Amino acid sequence: MDQSHLLTPAIPSRLPQVGTTVFTIMSGLASKHQAINLGQGFPDFSCDRDLISEVNAAMLADHNQYPPMTGIEELRNGVAQKIASLYGHHYDPETEITITAGGTQGIMTAILSCVGPSDEVVIIEPAYDSYRPSIDLAGGKTVAVSLITNRDEQGHVNSYSIPWDNLANAITLKTRLLIINTPHNPTGMTWETSDLDRLAKLLENTNALLLSDEVYEHMVFDGHTHQSIASHPALAARSFLISSFGKTYHVTGWKIGYVAAPSAMMKEFRKVHQFNVFTVNTPMQYGLAKYLQNADHYLSLSSFYQSKRDYFKSGLQNTAFKLLPAPATYFQCVNYSDLNIPQSKLSEADFCAWLTTKIGVAAIPVSAFYATPVQSGVIRFCFAKKEQTLSNALKRLQTL
């Protein structure tokens, strides 16, 4: 049958600025050129087989139908107990905790639940790439401030810090929401207790809400501890707290996380959640509820990833890359400006493309975490990989 006359109507894009992400581009290049992919942030090793067993047991126990919209009681109770034991704040599991289809869904649902047309949302760049599209879909306006780039004597970026003055200027009567991310992707920077105190002071005479993206909460190194907004009563009273079982338990493909917030905020969150995903995979919730009962499964994570960071860092010190601080997450940022090769003058995106195709190691340009790319000569590696993967990558990088 001749269908040449059929026409597909045009769809006005809700996200006209969104194209193919750099993560997809770099992963595609890595696959095409058999490069070692240290770009995207997920492990290449297995999760604990005990966790798999708990999920299998839940399936065999016929936990295979819809769970409660908010998440099963056992898992919400476990989350509440974990937060209370670590950060001293008690969330009511009945009215203040919801299980989500990953951290990203939690972020979007939180934004959709409180942001409307003409509302401003302040973000801090470089920023996780889901923030802006979620704000756009809610009809809000993104107001971006950039982390301060601290520089060495040669003028090269060597660390980042919070832009307090710019942050204060960005918060106005139109500000509906401020989004922070600690530990921070991509830089690994963390907020300290004094930072939370200063933030609370900044927000105390405003009606702005806070979204705190804390999916890397259990990956903080060198004897330091994560400072959650849950540990600060004034901030907890106005905040959505986001975390991720996928990141914590090496099961990013399961797409399961949680949001905690005061009951009035959670009531609005759940209104959107029930029509967004309604609920989350049942047997995985039961498996995670059992697994969460052993606190060592998350308390041991910092030492586990610190050993990987230290191994990778030690190998990178045999290159001309300048290592930025990596106090948390499973990312290591490096500055390539001092490499004694012509490619050190390339933009971050072009350098990463060259590194992937010619050296055989994929990385992500930090400039990709800005709406308008900011060139600082800094790229991000993910070290959530097997030691053999990291060893092979280091051998290639040490040829530079």
C-alpha positions as a Markdown table, in Angstrom:
| # | Residue | x | y | z |
|---|---|---|---|---|
| 1 | Met | 0.0 | 0.0 | 0.0 |
| 2 | Asp | 1.3 | 3.4 | -0.9 |
| 3 | Gln | 1.7 | 5.4 | 2.3 |
| 4 | Ser | 3.6 | 8.4 | 0.8 |
| 5 | His | 0.6 | 10.7 | 1.4 |
| 6 | Leu | 0.5 | 10.0 | 5.1 |
| 7 | Leu | 1.7 | 12.9 | 7.3 |
| 8 | Thr | 3.0 | 12.8 | 10.9 |
| 9 | Pro | 2.0 | 16.1 | 12.5 |
| 10 | Ala | 4.8 | 18.2 | 14.0 |
| 11 | Ile | 5.2 | 18.2 | 17.7 |
| 12 | Pro | 6.2 | 21.5 | 19.3 |
| 13 | Ser | 9.2 | 20.5 | 21.5 |
| 14 | Arg | 8.8 | 20.9 | 25.3 |
| 15 | Leu | 12.6 | 20.7 | 25.5 |
| 16 | Pro | 13.9 | 22.5 | 22.3 |
| 17 | Gln | 17.4 | 22.9 | 23.7 |
| 18 | Val | 17.9 | 19.3 | 24.5 |
| 19 | Gly | 19.9 | 17.2 | 22.0 |
| 20 | Thr | 22.2 | 14.2 | 22.3 |
| 21 | Thr | 24.0 | 14.3 | 25.5 |
| 22 | Val | 27.8 | 14.2 | 25.8 |
| 23 | Phe | 27.4 | 11.0 | 27.9 |
| 24 | Thr | 25.7 | 9.3 | 25.0 |
| 25 | Ile | 28.3 | 10.7 | 22.5 |
| 26 | Met | 31.3 | 9.6 | 24.6 |
| 27 | Ser | 29.9 | 6.1 | 25.4 |
| 28 | Gly | 29.2 | 5.7 | 21.6 |
| 29 | Leu | 32.7 | 6.6 | 20.8 |
| 30 | Ala | 34.1 | 4.3 | 23.5 |
| 31 | Ser | 32.1 | 1.4 | 22.1 |
| 32 | Lys | 33.1 | 2.2 | 18.5 |
| 33 | His | 36.8 | 2.4 | 19.3 |
| 34 | Gln | 37.0 | -0.3 | 22.1 |
| 35 | Ala | 38.0 | 2.4 | 24.6 |
| 36 | Ile | 37.8 | 1.9 | 28.3 |
| 37 | Asn | 34.8 | 3.8 | 29.5 |
| 38 | Leu | 35.6 | 5.9 | 32.5 |
| 39 | Gly | 33.0 | 8.4 | 31.4 |
| 40 | Gln | 29.5 | 7.4 | 32.6 |
| 41 | Gly | 29.1 | 7.0 | 36.3 |
| 42 | Phe | 28.2 | 3.4 | 37.0 |
| 43 | Pro | 30.2 | 0.3 | 38.2 |
| 44 | Asp | 31.5 | -2.4 | 36.0 |
| 45 | Phe | 31.5 | -4.9 | 38.9 |
| 46 | Ser | 28.8 | -7.1 | 40.4 |
| 47 | Cys | 26.5 | -6.2 | 43.3 |
| 48 | Asp | 26.4 | -8.3 | 46.4 |
| 49 | Arg | 24.9 | -11.7 | 45.6 |
| 50 | Asp | 23.1 | -11.6 | 49.0 |
| 51 | Leu | 21.0 | -8.7 | 47.6 |
| 52 | Ile | 20.1 | -10.6 | 44.5 |
| 53 | Ser | 19.1 | -13.5 | 46.8 |
| 54 | Glu | 16.8 | -11.3 | 48.8 |
| 55 | Val | 15.1 | -10.0 | 45.7 |
| 56 | Asn | 14.7 | -13.6 | 44.3 |
| 57 | Ala | 13.2 | -14.6 | 47.7 |
| 58 | Ala | 10.7 | -11.8 | 47.4 |
| 59 | Met | 9.7 | -12.9 | 43.9 |
| 60 | Leu | 9.3 | -16.5 | 45.1 |
| 61 | Ala | 7.2 | -15.2 | 48.0 |
| 62 | Asp | 4.9 | -13.7 | 45.4 |
| 63 | His | 5.7 | -10.1 | 46.1 |
| 64 | Asn | 5.0 | -9.4 | 42.4 |
| 65 | Gln | 1.9 | -7.2 | 42.3 |
| 66 | Tyr | 1.5 | -3.4 | 42.9 |
| 67 | Pro | 3.0 | -2.3 | 46.2 |
| 68 | Pro | 1.6 | 0.8 | 48.0 |
| 69 | Met | 2.0 | 4.0 | 46.0 |
| 70 | Thr | 4.4 | 5.4 | 48.6 |
| 71 | Gly | 6.6 | 2.3 | 48.8 |
| 72 | Ile | 6.3 | -0.7 | 51.1 |
| 73 | Glu | 6.2 | 0.0 | 54.8 |
| 74 | Glu | 9.3 | -2.1 | 55.6 |
| 75 | Leu | 11.5 | -0.1 | 53.2 |
| 76 | Arg | 10.2 | 3.3 | 54.3 |
| 77 | Asn | 10.7 | 2.3 | 58.0 |
| 78 | Gly | 14.3 | 1.2 | 57.1 |
| 79 | Val | 15.0 | 4.5 | 55.4 |
| 80 | Ala | 13.6 | 6.4 | 58.4 |
| 81 | Gln | 15.8 | 4.4 | 60.8 |
| 82 | Lys | 18.9 | 4.9 | 58.6 |
| 83 | Ile | 18.4 | 8.7 | 58.4 |
| 84 | Ala | 17.7 | 9.0 | 62.1 |
| 85 | Ser | 20.8 | 6.9 | 63.1 |
| 86 | Leu | 23.2 | 8.8 | 60.7 |
| 87 | Tyr | 21.8 | 12.4 | 60.9 |
| 88 | Gly | 19.6 | 12.6 | 64.0 |
| 89 | His | 16.4 | 13.6 | 62.2 |
| 90 | His | 13.3 | 11.5 | 62.4 |
| 91 | Tyr | 11.1 | 11.4 | 59.3 |
| 92 | Asp | 7.7 | 9.8 | 59.7 |
| 93 | Pro | 7.8 | 6.9 | 57.3 |
| 94 | Glu | 4.0 | 7.1 | 56.9 |
| 95 | Thr | 3.8 | 10.7 | 55.8 |
| 96 | Glu | 7.4 | 11.9 | 55.0 |
| 97 | Ile | 9.2 | 9.2 | 53.0 |
| 98 | Thr | 8.4 | 8.0 | 49.4 |
| 99 | Ile | 10.2 | 5.3 | 47.4 |
| 100 | Thr | 11.0 | 6.5 | 43.9 |
| 101 | Ala | 12.1 | 5.1 | 40.6 |
| 102 | Gly | 15.7 | 6.4 | 41.2 |
| 103 | Gly | 17.1 | 9.7 | 42.2 |
| 104 | Thr | 16.4 | 11.4 | 38.9 |
| 105 | Gln | 12.6 | 10.6 | 39.1 |
| 106 | Gly | 12.7 | 11.9 | 42.7 |
| 107 | Ile | 14.3 | 15.2 | 41.5 |
| 108 | Met | 11.8 | 15.7 | 38.7 |
| 109 | Thr | 8.8 | 14.9 | 40.8 |
| 110 | Ala | 9.9 | 17.2 | 43.6 |
| 111 | Ile | 10.4 | 20.0 | 41.0 |
| 112 | Leu | 7.0 | 19.4 | 39.4 |
| 113 | Ser | 5.3 | 19.4 | 42.8 |
| 114 | Cys | 6.4 | 22.9 | 43.8 |
| 115 | Val | 7.5 | 24.9 | 40.7 |
| 116 | Gly | 5.2 | 26.6 | 38.3 |
| 117 | Pro | 5.2 | 29.3 | 35.6 |
| 118 | Ser | 7.2 | 32.4 | 36.7 |
| 119 | Asp | 8.8 | 30.6 | 39.6 |
| 120 | Glu | 12.6 | 30.8 | 39.7 |
| 121 | Val | 14.8 | 27.8 | 40.6 |
| 122 | Val | 18.4 | 28.5 | 41.5 |
| 123 | Ile | 21.0 | 25.8 | 40.6 |
| 124 | Ile | 24.8 | 25.8 | 41.0 |
| 125 | Glu | 26.8 | 24.9 | 38.0 |
| 126 | Pro | 28.5 | 22.6 | 37.0 |
| 127 | Ala | 25.2 | 20.8 | 37.6 |
| 128 | Tyr | 23.7 | 17.3 | 37.1 |
| 129 | Asp | 22.1 | 17.4 | 33.7 |
| 130 | Ser | 18.5 | 16.6 | 34.7 |
| 131 | Tyr | 18.0 | 19.8 | 36.7 |
| 132 | Arg | 17.4 | 22.2 | 33.9 |
| 133 | Pro | 15.0 | 20.0 | 31.8 |
| 134 | Ser | 12.9 | 19.3 | 34.9 |
| 135 | Ile | 12.6 | 23.0 | 35.6 |
| 136 | Asp | 11.7 | 23.7 | 32.0 |
| 137 | Leu | 9.0 | 21.0 | 32.0 |
| 138 | Ala | 7.5 | 22.6 | 35.2 |
| 139 | Gly | 7.4 | 26.0 | 33.4 |
| 140 | Gly | 9.9 | 27.5 | 35.8 |
| 141 | Lys | 13.0 | 29.6 | 35.1 |
| 142 | Thr | 16.5 | 28.4 | 35.9 |
| 143 | Val | 18.8 | 30.9 | 37.6 |
| 144 | Ala | 22.3 | 29.5 | 37.5 |
| 145 | Val | 25.3 | 30.5 | 39.5 |
| 146 | Ser | 28.7 | 28.9 | 39.0 |
| 147 | Leu | 31.0 | 27.4 | 41.5 |
| 148 | Ile | 34.1 | 29.5 | 42.1 |
| 149 | Thr | 37.1 | 28.1 | 40.2 |
| 150 | Asn | 40.2 | 28.4 | 42.3 |
| 151 | Arg | 43.4 | 28.6 | 40.3 |
| 152 | Asp | 47.1 | 27.8 | 40.7 |
| 153 | Glu | 50.0 | 30.1 | 39.9 |
| 154 | Gln | 49.8 | 29.1 | 36.2 |
| 155 | Gly | 46.1 | 30.1 | 36.1 |
| 156 | His | 44.9 | 26.5 | 35.9 |
| 157 | Val | 41.7 | 25.5 | 37.8 |
| 158 | Asn | 42.7 | 23.3 | 40.7 |
| 159 | Ser | 39.6 | 23.3 | 43.0 |
| 160 | Tyr | 36.1 | 24.6 | 43.4 |
| 161 | Ser | 34.3 | 26.5 | 46.2 |
| 162 | Ile | 30.7 | 27.7 | 47.0 |
| 163 | Pro | 29.9 | 31.1 | 45.4 |
| 164 | Trp | 28.2 | 32.6 | 48.4 |
| 165 | Asp | 27.9 | 36.2 | 47.2 |
| 166 | Asn | 26.5 | 35.2 | 43.9 |
| 167 | Leu | 24.2 | 32.7 | 45.6 |
| 168 | Ala | 22.8 | 35.4 | 47.9 |
| 169 | Asn | 22.2 | 37.7 | 44.9 |
| 170 | Ala | 20.4 | 35.0 | 43.0 |
| 171 | Ile | 17.8 | 34.4 | 45.7 |
| 172 | Thr | 14.9 | 36.8 | 45.3 |
| 173 | Leu | 11.2 | 37.0 | 46.1 |
| 174 | Lys | 10.6 | 34.9 | 42.9 |
| 175 | Thr | 12.9 | 32.0 | 44.1 |
| 176 | Arg | 10.7 | 29.0 | 44.6 |
| 177 | Leu | 13.5 | 26.4 | 45.0 |
| 178 | Leu | 17.2 | 26.1 | 45.4 |
| 179 | Ile | 18.9 | 22.9 | 44.4 |
| 180 | Ile | 22.2 | 21.8 | 46.0 |
| 181 | Asn | 24.2 | 18.6 | 45.4 |
| 182 | Thr | 26.5 | 17.2 | 48.1 |
| 183 | Pro | 28.7 | 15.3 | 47.6 |
| 184 | His | 28.9 | 17.0 | 44.2 |
| 185 | Asn | 28.8 | 15.5 | 40.7 |
| 186 | Pro | 31.1 | 16.2 | 38.8 |
| 187 | Thr | 33.6 | 17.9 | 41.1 |
| 188 | Gly | 33.4 | 15.7 | 44.3 |
| 189 | Met | 33.2 | 18.8 | 46.5 |
| 190 | Thr | 31.3 | 18.4 | 49.7 |
| 191 | Trp | 29.3 | 20.9 | 51.9 |
| 192 | Glu | 30.4 | 21.1 | 55.5 |
| 193 | Thr | 28.5 | 21.9 | 58.7 |
| 194 | Ser | 29.5 | 25.6 | 58.5 |
| 195 | Asp | 28.2 | 25.7 | 54.9 |
| 196 | Leu | 24.8 | 24.4 | 56.0 |
| 197 | Asp | 24.7 | 27.0 | 58.8 |
| 198 | Arg | 25.5 | 29.7 | 56.3 |
| 199 | Leu | 22.9 | 28.4 | 53.8 |
| 200 | Ala | 20.2 | 28.3 | 56.6 |
| 201 | Lys | 21.0 | 31.9 | 57.4 |
| 202 | Leu | 20.7 | 32.8 | 53.7 |
| 203 | Leu | 17.3 | 31.2 | 53.5 |
| 204 | Glu | 15.8 | 32.0 | 56.9 |
| 205 | Asn | 13.8 | 35.1 | 55.8 |
| 206 | Thr | 12.7 | 33.7 | 52.5 |
| 207 | Asn | 9.9 | 31.3 | 51.3 |
| 208 | Ala | 12.3 | 29.3 | 49.1 |
| 209 | Leu | 12.3 | 25.6 | 49.3 |
| 210 | Leu | 15.5 | 23.5 | 49.1 |
| 211 | Leu | 16.2 | 20.3 | 47.1 |
| 212 | Ser | 19.3 | 18.5 | 48.4 |
| 213 | Asp | 20.6 | 15.8 | 46.0 |
| 214 | Glu | 22.6 | 13.5 | 48.2 |
| 215 | Val | 22.9 | 10.3 | 46.1 |
| 216 | Tyr | 26.6 | 10.0 | 46.9 |
| 217 | Glu | 26.1 | 10.4 | 50.6 |
| 218 | His | 27.9 | 7.2 | 51.5 |
| 219 | Met | 31.1 | 7.9 | 49.4 |
| 220 | Val | 33.0 | 10.5 | 51.6 |
| 221 | Phe | 36.7 | 9.8 | 52.2 |
| 222 | Asp | 39.7 | 10.5 | 54.4 |
| 223 | Gly | 37.8 | 10.1 | 57.7 |
| 224 | His | 35.2 | 12.8 | 57.0 |
| 225 | Thr | 31.5 | 12.3 | 57.2 |
| 226 | His | 28.6 | 13.4 | 55.0 |
| 227 | Gln | 26.8 | 16.5 | 56.2 |
| 228 | Ser | 23.2 | 16.0 | 55.2 |
| 229 | Ile | 20.5 | 18.7 | 55.3 |
| 230 | Ala | 18.7 | 16.1 | 57.5 |
| 231 | Ser | 21.2 | 17.0 | 60.2 |
| 232 | His | 20.2 | 20.6 | 60.2 |
| 233 | Pro | 16.7 | 21.2 | 61.5 |
| 234 | Ala | 16.1 | 24.6 | 59.9 |
| 235 | Leu | 17.1 | 23.2 | 56.5 |
| 236 | Ala | 15.2 | 19.9 | 56.9 |
| 237 | Ala | 12.1 | 21.9 | 57.6 |
| 238 | Arg | 12.0 | 23.2 | 54.0 |
| 239 | Ser | 13.8 | 20.5 | 52.1 |
| 240 | Phe | 13.3 | 17.6 | 49.7 |
| 241 | Leu | 16.1 | 15.1 | 50.5 |
| 242 | Ile | 17.0 | 12.8 | 47.6 |
| 243 | Ser | 19.1 | 9.6 | 47.7 |
| 244 | Ser | 19.6 | 6.5 | 45.7 |
| 245 | Phe | 19.8 | 2.8 | 46.4 |
| 246 | Gly | 21.2 | 2.3 | 43.0 |
| 247 | Lys | 24.4 | 4.3 | 43.7 |
| 248 | Thr | 24.8 | 2.9 | 47.2 |
| 249 | Tyr | 24.4 | -0.8 | 46.4 |
| 250 | His | 26.0 | -0.9 | 42.9 |
| 251 | Val | 22.6 | -1.5 | 41.1 |
| 252 | Thr | 22.2 | 1.7 | 39.1 |
| 253 | Gly | 20.1 | -0.3 | 36.5 |
| 254 | Trp | 17.4 | -1.0 | 39.1 |
| 255 | Lys | 16.5 | 2.7 | 39.2 |
| 256 | Ile | 15.3 | 2.9 | 42.8 |
| 257 | Gly | 15.8 | 5.6 | 45.4 |
| 258 | Tyr | 13.8 | 7.7 | 47.9 |
| 259 | Val | 12.7 | 11.2 | 48.8 |
| 260 | Ala | 12.3 | 12.5 | 52.4 |
| 261 | Ala | 10.5 | 15.7 | 53.2 |
| 262 | Pro | 8.2 | 17.4 | 55.7 |
| 263 | Ser | 4.7 | 16.0 | 55.5 |
| 264 | Ala | 3.2 | 19.2 | 53.9 |
| 265 | Met | 5.8 | 19.0 | 51.1 |
| 266 | Met | 5.5 | 15.3 | 50.8 |
| 267 | Lys | 1.8 | 15.5 | 50.4 |
| 268 | Glu | 2.3 | 17.6 | 47.2 |
| 269 | Phe | 5.2 | 15.4 | 46.1 |
| 270 | Arg | 2.9 | 12.3 | 46.3 |
| 271 | Lys | 0.2 | 13.9 | 44.2 |
| 272 | Val | 2.6 | 14.1 | 41.3 |
| 273 | His | 4.4 | 10.8 | 42.1 |
| 274 | Gln | 1.1 | 8.8 | 41.8 |
| 275 | Phe | 0.5 | 10.0 | 38.2 |
| 276 | Asn | 4.2 | 10.0 | 37.3 |
| 277 | Val | 5.3 | 6.4 | 38.0 |
| 278 | Phe | 2.6 | 5.5 | 40.6 |
| 279 | Thr | 4.9 | 3.1 | 42.4 |
| 280 | Val | 8.2 | 1.2 | 42.2 |
| 281 | Asn | 9.3 | -2.4 | 41.5 |
| 282 | Thr | 7.8 | -4.6 | 44.3 |
| 283 | Pro | 10.3 | -7.4 | 44.8 |
| 284 | Met | 13.3 | -5.1 | 44.7 |
| 285 | Gln | 11.7 | -3.0 | 47.5 |
| 286 | Tyr | 11.3 | -6.1 | 49.6 |
| 287 | Gly | 14.9 | -7.2 | 48.8 |
| 288 | Leu | 16.3 | -3.8 | 49.7 |
| 289 | Ala | 14.3 | -3.6 | 52.9 |
| 290 | Lys | 16.0 | -6.8 | 54.1 |
| 291 | Tyr | 19.4 | -5.8 | 52.9 |
| 292 | Leu | 19.1 | -2.3 | 54.5 |
| 293 | Gln | 18.8 | -4.0 | 57.9 |
| 294 | Asn | 22.6 | -4.5 | 57.9 |
| 295 | Ala | 24.1 | -1.0 | 58.3 |
| 296 | Asp | 27.5 | -2.3 | 57.2 |
| 297 | His | 26.3 | -2.6 | 53.7 |
| 298 | Tyr | 26.3 | 1.2 | 53.4 |
| 299 | Leu | 28.7 | 2.1 | 56.2 |
| 300 | Ser | 31.5 | 0.2 | 54.5 |
| 301 | Leu | 31.1 | 2.0 | 51.2 |
| 302 | Ser | 33.4 | 4.9 | 51.9 |
| 303 | Ser | 36.4 | 2.7 | 52.6 |
| 304 | Phe | 35.5 | 0.5 | 49.5 |
| 305 | Tyr | 35.6 | 3.5 | 47.2 |
| 306 | Gln | 38.4 | 5.3 | 48.9 |
| 307 | Ser | 40.7 | 2.3 | 48.1 |
| 308 | Lys | 39.7 | 2.6 | 44.4 |
| 309 | Arg | 40.2 | 6.4 | 44.5 |
| 310 | Asp | 43.7 | 6.0 | 46.0 |
| 311 | Tyr | 44.7 | 3.3 | 43.5 |
| 312 | Phe | 43.5 | 5.4 | 40.5 |
| 313 | Lys | 45.0 | 8.6 | 42.0 |
| 314 | Ser | 48.4 | 6.9 | 42.5 |
| 315 | Gly | 48.4 | 5.8 | 38.9 |
| 316 | Leu | 47.4 | 9.3 | 37.6 |
| 317 | Gln | 50.4 | 10.8 | 39.5 |
| 318 | Asn | 52.6 | 9.1 | 36.9 |
| 319 | Thr | 51.1 | 11.3 | 34.3 |
| 320 | Ala | 51.2 | 15.1 | 33.6 |
| 321 | Phe | 47.5 | 15.4 | 34.5 |
| 322 | Lys | 47.0 | 17.8 | 37.5 |
| 323 | Leu | 44.6 | 16.1 | 40.0 |
| 324 | Leu | 41.9 | 18.1 | 41.6 |
| 325 | Pro | 40.8 | 17.2 | 45.1 |
| 326 | Ala | 38.5 | 14.1 | 45.2 |
| 327 | Pro | 37.1 | 14.1 | 48.7 |
| 328 | Ala | 33.9 | 12.3 | 47.8 |
| 329 | Thr | 31.8 | 10.5 | 45.1 |
| 330 | Tyr | 33.4 | 8.0 | 42.7 |
| 331 | Phe | 34.7 | 10.7 | 40.3 |
| 332 | Gln | 38.2 | 12.1 | 39.9 |
| 333 | Cys | 38.6 | 15.4 | 38.0 |
| 334 | Val | 41.9 | 16.3 | 36.4 |
| 335 | Asn | 43.3 | 19.3 | 34.6 |
| 336 | Tyr | 44.9 | 18.5 | 31.2 |
| 337 | Ser | 46.3 | 22.0 | 30.5 |
| 338 | Asp | 49.9 | 21.0 | 31.3 |
| 339 | Leu | 50.1 | 18.0 | 29.1 |
| 340 | Asn | 53.0 | 18.6 | 26.7 |
| 341 | Ile | 51.0 | 17.7 | 23.6 |
| 342 | Pro | 49.2 | 19.9 | 21.1 |
| 343 | Gln | 45.9 | 18.4 | 22.2 |
| 344 | Ser | 46.2 | 20.2 | 25.6 |
| 345 | Lys | 44.9 | 23.3 | 23.8 |
| 346 | Leu | 41.7 | 21.6 | 22.7 |
| 347 | Ser | 38.3 | 22.3 | 24.2 |
| 348 | Glu | 37.2 | 19.9 | 26.9 |
| 349 | Ala | 34.8 | 18.1 | 24.6 |
| 350 | Asp | 37.3 | 17.8 | 21.8 |
| 351 | Phe | 40.0 | 16.7 | 24.2 |
| 352 | Cys | 37.7 | 13.9 | 25.5 |
| 353 | Ala | 36.8 | 12.8 | 22.0 |
| 354 | Trp | 40.5 | 12.6 | 21.1 |
| 355 | Leu | 41.3 | 10.8 | 24.4 |
| 356 | Thr | 38.6 | 8.3 | 23.6 |
| 357 | Thr | 39.5 | 7.6 | 20.0 |
| 358 | Lys | 43.3 | 7.9 | 20.1 |
| 359 | Ile | 44.3 | 6.9 | 23.6 |
| 360 | Gly | 41.4 | 4.5 | 24.3 |
| 361 | Val | 40.0 | 6.0 | 27.5 |
| 362 | Ala | 36.7 | 7.8 | 27.7 |
| 363 | Ala | 36.1 | 10.7 | 30.0 |
| 364 | Ile | 33.5 | 13.4 | 30.4 |
| 365 | Pro | 34.2 | 17.2 | 29.9 |
| 366 | Val | 33.2 | 19.2 | 33.0 |
| 367 | Ser | 32.1 | 21.9 | 30.6 |
| 368 | Ala | 29.1 | 19.7 | 29.7 |
| 369 | Phe | 27.7 | 20.3 | 33.2 |
| 370 | Tyr | 27.1 | 24.0 | 32.3 |
| 371 | Ala | 24.2 | 25.3 | 30.1 |
| 372 | Thr | 26.8 | 27.4 | 28.3 |
| 373 | Pro | 30.1 | 25.4 | 28.3 |
| 374 | Val | 32.7 | 26.9 | 30.5 |
| 375 | Gln | 36.2 | 25.9 | 29.4 |
| 376 | Ser | 38.6 | 25.3 | 32.3 |
| 377 | Gly | 40.7 | 22.4 | 31.0 |
| 378 | Val | 39.0 | 20.0 | 33.5 |
| 379 | Ile | 37.6 | 16.5 | 32.7 |
| 380 | Arg | 36.0 | 13.8 | 34.9 |
| 381 | Phe | 36.9 | 10.2 | 35.2 |
| 382 | Cys | 34.8 | 7.6 | 37.0 |
| 383 | Phe | 36.8 | 5.2 | 39.2 |
| 384 | Ala | 33.8 | 2.9 | 40.1 |
| 385 | Lys | 35.5 | 0.1 | 38.2 |
| 386 | Lys | 37.3 | -3.2 | 38.7 |
| 387 | Glu | 40.9 | -2.8 | 39.6 |
| 388 | Gln | 41.8 | -4.4 | 36.3 |
| 389 | Thr | 39.7 | -1.9 | 34.4 |
| 390 | Leu | 41.5 | 1.0 | 36.2 |
| 391 | Ser | 44.9 | -0.6 | 35.7 |
| 392 | Asn | 44.3 | -1.0 | 31.9 |
| 393 | Ala | 43.1 | 2.6 | 31.7 |
| 394 | Leu | 46.1 | 3.9 | 33.6 |
| 395 | Lys | 48.5 | 2.1 | 31.3 |
| 396 | Arg | 47.0 | 4.0 | 28.4 |
| 397 | Leu | 46.8 | 7.4 | 30.2 |
| 398 | Gln | 50.5 | 7.0 | 31.3 |
| 399 | Thr | 51.5 | 7.1 | 27.6 |
| 400 | Leu | 50.6 | 10.8 | 27.4 |
